[in-house]
Amino acid sequence: MEKHLKKAKTWNMVLIVLTLISVVTGLAGLPKSLNPKMSDYKMLGDYGQQMFDYLNSPITKIISVLSLVITIALLVFYFRANKKLADEIAPTKVPYYVYIGWSMLGLVINLLMQPKMQMEGMDFTLVTAIIGIVFQVIFLIPAILVIVHLFKAEPEE
């Protein structure tokens, strides 16, 4: 049990670092998310106009703010879990499930809403979707490993 709690603590720390980076970049990018400038997208032509309209839509702004709030809340839960893990107490798995669920929901929303990217007759939408999915799966690994080790740390009955 102790071995699995230590491994869960290690992966929880990885998750804390990744989440801190996410919060910092989210806070830094929030002004541009809430107030995009068309001049940043003009050089992309028609796709730039579509991307500007997508980023300037109220739903995209709401999702950006909501995502930042959820990320900050999860960070608080990760720090609480880290304290429990340091005391060799198994924390709740709920924040990790919320993280996985919110990440999957965000990925689906992004895949459905993001405009099609076509340049010089080539469609880059599939390429960007695959890259997004791969990175999303990579960033989910720490949360999945925390959950796995927390299950392994539970006493067998």
Backbone bond lengths (Angstrom), bond angles and torsions (degrees), N, CA, C in turn:
res aa  C-N    CA-C-N  psi(-1)  N-CA   C-N-CA  omega(-1)  CA-C   N-CA-C  phi
1 M - - - 1.461 - - 1.524 109.90 -
2 E 1.315 117.32 -47.24 1.461 121.37 -177.07 1.531 111.13 -60.91
3 K 1.338 116.21 -38.84 1.463 121.54 -179.70 1.537 110.31 -62.33
4 H 1.322 116.37 -42.44 1.461 119.96 -178.78 1.526 111.76 -71.71
5 L 1.323 117.62 -33.19 1.466 119.83 176.47 1.528 110.19 -67.14
6 K 1.324 117.60 -36.61 1.471 120.29 177.10 1.525 110.95 -65.78
7 K 1.329 115.88 -41.29 1.464 119.30 177.72 1.537 110.52 -66.21
8 A 1.323 116.45 -39.92 1.463 119.99 176.72 1.526 110.14 -62.32
9 K 1.325 116.92 -39.62 1.468 121.11 178.86 1.530 110.47 -63.81
10 T 1.326 116.39 -41.40 1.467 120.31 178.91 1.527 110.69 -61.46
11 W 1.324 116.54 -48.32 1.464 119.61 -179.69 1.526 111.69 -69.59
12 N 1.318 117.10 -29.77 1.461 121.06 174.74 1.534 109.81 -64.72
13 M 1.336 116.12 -39.53 1.473 119.70 177.55 1.532 110.75 -64.86
14 V 1.330 117.17 -39.98 1.468 120.48 176.16 1.527 109.28 -60.42
15 L 1.307 115.97 -42.62 1.464 121.00 178.91 1.529 111.13 -64.85
16 I 1.322 117.04 -38.82 1.472 120.46 177.21 1.524 110.33 -61.59
17 V 1.328 117.15 -45.21 1.466 120.68 -179.82 1.528 110.60 -62.91
18 L 1.335 116.92 -46.86 1.467 120.01 178.99 1.533 111.42 -62.16
19 T 1.322 116.41 -38.79 1.466 120.47 -179.39 1.524 110.79 -70.90
20 L 1.332 117.37 -37.77 1.471 120.08 175.63 1.530 110.58 -61.22
21 I 1.327 116.40 -43.38 1.472 120.05 177.43 1.523 109.99 -61.88
22 S 1.325 116.37 -41.39 1.461 121.24 178.89 1.526 111.45 -63.16
23 V 1.332 117.25 -41.96 1.468 120.65 179.69 1.529 110.07 -65.44
24 V 1.331 117.14 -44.56 1.466 120.38 -178.86 1.526 110.67 -62.97
25 T 1.337 116.75 -46.01 1.467 118.48 178.87 1.524 111.47 -68.61
26 G 1.328 116.99 -33.66 1.469 120.29 177.04 1.512 112.11 -65.55
27 L 1.333 115.89 -42.29 1.468 119.69 177.78 1.525 111.26 -67.66
28 A 1.337 116.75 -39.36 1.467 120.39 179.52 1.531 111.05 -67.05
29 G 1.335 116.87 -36.48 1.455 120.61 -177.64 1.514 115.04 -89.17
30 L 1.342 116.79 -5.29 1.466 119.90 -176.67 1.535 113.24 -60.47
31 P 1.341 119.39 -43.47 1.472 117.05 178.43 1.529 113.10 -58.96
32 K 1.327 117.73 -40.60 1.472 120.05 178.84 1.521 111.23 -71.58
33 S 1.339 117.34 -29.74 1.466 120.17 177.60 1.523 110.85 -69.72
34 L 1.306 116.45 -38.49 1.458 120.28 -177.95 1.523 113.15 -82.34
35 N 1.335 116.58 -23.56 1.459 120.30 -176.88 1.531 110.02 -141.19
36 P 1.347 117.66 70.13 1.469 118.80 -179.66 1.524 110.89 -68.58
37 K 1.327 115.55 149.78 1.464 121.26 179.58 1.523 109.12 -107.17
38 M 1.304 116.18 130.23 1.462 121.39 -178.84 1.521 110.89 -61.08
39 S 1.316 117.89 -30.92 1.464 120.82 -178.06 1.529 111.79 -61.43
40 D 1.339 117.35 -26.04 1.468 120.83 178.37 1.523 112.21 -71.81
41 Y 1.330 117.90 -18.01 1.465 122.00 -173.82 1.528 113.34 -115.97
42 K 1.351 118.16 -3.35 1.469 121.12 -176.09 1.517 112.70 -60.67
43 M 1.324 117.20 -37.36 1.466 119.52 -175.19 1.540 112.75 -67.93
44 L 1.345 117.62 -13.73 1.459 121.54 179.34 1.527 112.75 -88.66
45 G 1.321 116.88 0.70 1.466 121.58 176.48 1.520 112.72 68.40
46 D 1.349 115.29 -133.62 1.468 120.69 -178.20 1.526 111.38 -62.52
47 Y 1.337 116.28 -39.81 1.470 119.31 178.54 1.536 110.35 -63.45
48 G 1.311 117.17 -36.97 1.462 121.34 177.34 1.519 111.61 -61.37
49 Q 1.333 116.47 -40.70 1.465 120.73 177.60 1.521 110.68 -65.03
50 Q 1.350 116.54 -43.58 1.461 120.53 178.09 1.531 110.87 -62.73
51 M 1.338 116.73 -42.98 1.461 120.78 179.94 1.529 110.69 -65.64
52 F 1.322 117.22 -40.73 1.469 120.61 177.31 1.524 110.54 -61.81
53 D 1.336 117.05 -45.18 1.470 120.60 179.07 1.526 110.88 -61.76
54 Y 1.334 116.66 -40.57 1.471 122.05 178.24 1.535 110.23 -63.03
55 L 1.326 116.62 -47.83 1.466 120.44 -177.80 1.525 112.31 -71.19
56 N 1.314 116.94 -25.35 1.461 120.88 -177.84 1.527 112.25 -89.70
57 S 1.331 117.62 -2.54 1.466 119.81 -179.28 1.537 110.34 -73.67
58 P 1.322 117.01 147.28 1.464 120.37 -179.03 1.535 113.26 -60.04
59 I 1.333 117.47 -36.73 1.463 119.70 -178.38 1.529 110.80 -64.77
60 T 1.335 117.53 -38.70 1.461 120.95 178.50 1.528 110.42 -65.84
61 K 1.308 117.10 -39.39 1.469 120.93 178.69 1.529 110.76 -66.72
62 I 1.332 116.70 -41.70 1.467 121.09 178.83 1.528 109.67 -63.23
63 I 1.320 116.90 -44.37 1.463 120.78 179.78 1.524 110.71 -63.50
64 S 1.319 118.02 -39.18 1.469 121.63 179.01 1.524 111.00 -61.40
65 V 1.326 116.50 -47.39 1.470 120.77 -179.15 1.529 110.29 -68.24
66 L 1.323 116.45 -44.64 1.459 120.63 179.63 1.530 111.07 -61.22
67 S 1.300 116.83 -41.15 1.458 121.61 178.78 1.521 110.86 -62.38
68 L 1.310 117.28 -42.17 1.463 120.90 178.53 1.525 111.09 -65.01
69 V 1.318 117.50 -42.30 1.471 121.69 178.86 1.534 110.15 -63.59
70 I 1.328 116.76 -45.02 1.465 120.17 179.14 1.530 110.59 -63.61
71 T 1.316 117.24 -40.73 1.466 121.00 179.33 1.520 111.06 -62.91
72 I 1.327 117.77 -41.89 1.470 120.90 178.53 1.529 110.08 -65.50
73 A 1.326 117.03 -42.34 1.470 120.43 178.48 1.526 110.70 -62.57
74 L 1.323 116.76 -43.10 1.464 120.05 178.41 1.523 111.30 -63.13
75 L 1.321 116.61 -37.39 1.465 120.26 177.79 1.523 110.86 -59.82
76 V 1.327 116.54 -41.47 1.468 120.88 177.27 1.531 109.90 -61.32
77 F 1.323 116.69 -44.28 1.470 120.45 178.75 1.526 111.61 -64.64
78 Y 1.334 117.18 -36.07 1.466 119.79 178.75 1.531 110.72 -66.22
79 F 1.331 116.75 -39.02 1.467 119.48 177.60 1.527 110.81 -66.23
80 R 1.323 116.84 -39.81 1.470 120.18 176.57 1.529 110.72 -63.15
81 A 1.330 115.87 -42.69 1.466 120.48 178.29 1.524 110.24 -63.53
82 N 1.318 116.71 -37.35 1.459 120.34 179.73 1.526 110.80 -63.10
83 K 1.326 116.75 -39.70 1.461 120.34 177.98 1.530 110.28 -64.75
84 K 1.324 116.82 -43.58 1.467 119.99 178.20 1.529 110.87 -63.33
85 L 1.321 116.11 -42.21 1.460 119.51 179.75 1.529 111.23 -64.93
86 A 1.324 116.95 -34.83 1.467 120.14 176.56 1.524 110.90 -65.09
87 D 1.334 116.06 -31.90 1.471 120.91 177.26 1.532 111.63 -87.62
88 E 1.331 116.50 8.72 1.469 123.91 -179.73 1.527 113.06 60.15
89 I 1.331 114.27 40.55 1.462 122.11 174.79 1.526 106.81 -116.92
90 A 1.313 116.43 132.38 1.470 120.27 179.48 1.529 109.99 -74.84
91 P 1.338 117.35 121.53 1.467 120.14 177.75 1.524 110.87 -79.84
92 T 1.315 115.60 174.44 1.465 121.11 176.72 1.531 109.84 -70.52
93 K 1.300 115.75 150.31 1.466 121.71 179.74 1.533 111.83 -90.05
94 V 1.315 116.79 -7.57 1.465 121.45 -173.65 1.530 113.58 -54.90
95 P 1.353 120.82 -46.43 1.475 118.43 -179.01 1.535 113.21 -60.14
96 Y 1.310 116.32 -32.92 1.461 119.63 -179.24 1.526 110.49 -72.19
97 Y 1.338 116.29 -37.93 1.460 119.89 174.99 1.533 110.58 -66.34
98 V 1.318 117.51 -39.57 1.470 121.54 177.93 1.527 109.47 -62.04
99 Y 1.333 116.12 -43.48 1.467 120.67 179.11 1.528 110.86 -60.02
100 I 1.327 116.31 -46.99 1.462 120.37 -179.65 1.536 109.96 -63.90
101 G 1.328 116.87 -45.34 1.460 120.76 179.54 1.512 112.68 -62.62
102 W 1.323 117.15 -45.96 1.463 120.99 -179.65 1.526 110.32 -65.31
103 S 1.320 117.42 -38.43 1.461 120.83 178.46 1.524 111.05 -63.67
104 M 1.322 116.39 -44.08 1.468 120.09 179.60 1.532 110.92 -66.30
105 L 1.333 116.70 -42.15 1.460 120.68 178.01 1.529 110.49 -62.36
106 G 1.330 116.81 -44.14 1.462 121.05 178.25 1.518 112.00 -61.72
107 L 1.322 116.35 -39.09 1.460 120.38 178.46 1.531 110.75 -64.83
108 V 1.322 116.58 -44.10 1.471 120.39 179.33 1.527 110.51 -64.22
109 I 1.330 116.64 -45.16 1.472 119.94 179.06 1.523 110.14 -59.76
110 N 1.317 116.29 -43.97 1.465 120.57 -179.64 1.525 111.16 -63.62
111 L 1.326 117.16 -43.62 1.464 120.24 -179.88 1.529 111.87 -65.03
112 L 1.335 117.06 -34.64 1.465 120.60 -178.47 1.529 113.02 -79.63
113 M 1.326 116.47 -35.44 1.469 119.43 -171.36 1.523 114.58 -95.74
114 Q 1.323 117.91 -28.57 1.461 119.67 -175.04 1.518 110.54 -64.00
115 P 1.332 116.59 136.45 1.472 119.15 -178.55 1.532 111.63 -65.29
116 K 1.322 114.73 154.53 1.463 121.11 177.34 1.524 109.24 -66.70
117 M 1.327 116.24 134.18 1.460 120.98 -177.61 1.526 109.10 -102.57
118 Q 1.334 116.26 105.91 1.458 121.02 178.07 1.511 108.95 -124.59
119 M 1.335 114.88 124.79 1.455 120.34 176.91 1.519 108.18 -131.02
120 E 1.312 115.94 129.08 1.460 122.86 179.77 1.523 111.34 52.11
121 G 1.329 116.65 39.51 1.453 122.11 176.33 1.521 115.02 82.30
122 M 1.315 118.14 -2.60 1.463 121.18 -179.57 1.523 109.63 -101.49
123 D 1.332 116.49 136.78 1.464 122.59 179.95 1.532 109.02 -95.27
124 F 1.327 116.32 114.37 1.461 122.28 -178.67 1.527 112.38 -97.53
125 T 1.322 117.79 4.03 1.460 121.75 -175.67 1.523 111.55 -61.64
126 L 1.323 117.49 -44.39 1.464 120.97 -178.95 1.531 110.86 -64.92
127 V 1.317 117.02 -41.06 1.468 121.26 179.85 1.528 110.24 -63.03
128 T 1.324 116.98 -46.54 1.464 119.45 -179.78 1.527 111.22 -66.99
129 A 1.332 116.90 -33.97 1.466 120.40 177.97 1.527 110.56 -65.68
130 I 1.328 116.96 -44.74 1.468 120.64 179.53 1.522 110.72 -63.67
131 I 1.318 117.33 -43.78 1.464 120.78 178.60 1.523 110.31 -62.35
132 G 1.332 117.43 -42.45 1.468 121.17 177.96 1.517 112.23 -61.96
133 I 1.319 116.85 -42.66 1.466 120.82 179.32 1.523 110.90 -64.80
134 V 1.333 117.24 -43.96 1.468 121.01 179.88 1.521 110.61 -60.52
135 F 1.319 117.41 -48.34 1.457 119.91 179.71 1.524 111.87 -64.47
136 Q 1.318 116.95 -37.41 1.464 120.36 178.84 1.517 110.65 -62.89
137 V 1.323 117.14 -43.47 1.466 121.41 178.46 1.522 110.40 -63.39
138 I 1.328 117.17 -41.58 1.475 120.31 178.85 1.526 110.48 -61.02
139 F 1.331 117.41 -42.39 1.462 120.28 -178.73 1.528 112.82 -74.88
140 L 1.331 117.75 -14.89 1.466 120.63 176.31 1.524 112.43 -84.25
141 I 1.316 117.72 -17.81 1.470 121.50 -176.21 1.530 112.86 -55.57
142 P 1.340 120.67 -46.99 1.470 118.46 179.70 1.528 113.65 -58.83
143 A 1.324 117.11 -42.46 1.474 119.92 179.71 1.519 110.97 -65.14
144 I 1.312 116.61 -40.76 1.468 120.31 178.63 1.526 110.09 -63.36
145 L 1.326 116.73 -42.28 1.463 119.84 -179.79 1.522 112.42 -67.23
146 V 1.331 117.42 -35.11 1.467 119.58 174.99 1.527 109.38 -61.44
147 I 1.321 116.81 -46.78 1.466 120.90 179.85 1.529 110.39 -60.41
148 V 1.316 116.96 -45.26 1.474 120.93 -179.21 1.524 110.37 -59.19
149 H 1.329 116.75 -47.40 1.465 120.03 -178.11 1.526 112.13 -69.92
150 L 1.327 117.48 -30.99 1.466 119.13 175.40 1.523 110.73 -68.17
151 F 1.326 117.16 -37.47 1.474 119.20 175.86 1.528 110.41 -66.01
152 K 1.325 116.64 -40.79 1.463 120.23 179.97 1.530 111.57 -67.28
153 A 1.327 116.74 -26.76 1.476 120.49 -178.73 1.520 112.53 -79.82
154 E 1.339 116.45 -15.57 1.461 118.93 -180.00 1.528 109.78 -67.59
155 P 1.312 117.49 139.55 1.466 119.59 179.54 1.535 110.88 -66.86
156 E 1.317 114.91 141.26 1.468 119.65 178.82 1.516 109.72 -81.17
157 E 1.328 114.67 142.57 1.466 118.93 -179.58 1.501 110.89 -110.85
